[in-house]
Amino acid sequence: MGIRDMAEDSSMSMKSQDLLVGIVMSRFNRDIGEAILSSCNKALLQLGVPAEHCSLETVPGALEIPLMLDAMARSGRFDALIAIGSVIRGETYHFELVCNESARGIGEVALTYGIPVANAVLTTNDRQQAQARSSEKGHDAAYVAIEMALRLKPYQELKD
């Protein structure tokens, strides 16, 4: 079942209503981040996750996202996490550093804590690309986070 197919799975909405989702959004390129967040929130509601089951934390930039995700994962309160941000290429090597290190940190949180972390940090060459991709990126991140939380749940219950 792919991301698009999940929208038609009515049982997903019933299973999603009890999930708790933590979202970390970078304030750098805030307009792009807020567009991603908006589409993410809409998709979470479509999937049956009540708004009150979602917690949002904001951080200065993409490099700070992994640390906040780590704190949220360590709390044990969440079934899934979502990272939201936008890194737009500039004239220096800094773009590659920020993209690579934030992605590495986001993945590390997922593997360290065994919690799904959907990466909705856009990395684009310019603002127009970021604006064009923001809606789809947020939507897809919500679907990935919920699908993975539901797929991992049986394995986590065995552990408890």
Buried (B, 14 or more C-beta within 10 A) or exposed (E): EEBEEBBEBEEBBEBBEEBBBBBBBBEBBBEBBBBBBBBBBBBBBBBBBBEEBBBBBBBEBBBBBBEBBBEBBEEEEBBBBBBBBBBBBEEEEEBEEBBEEBBEBBBBBBEEBEBBBBBBBBBBEEEEBBBEBBBEBBBBBBBBBBBBBBEBBEEEEEEE
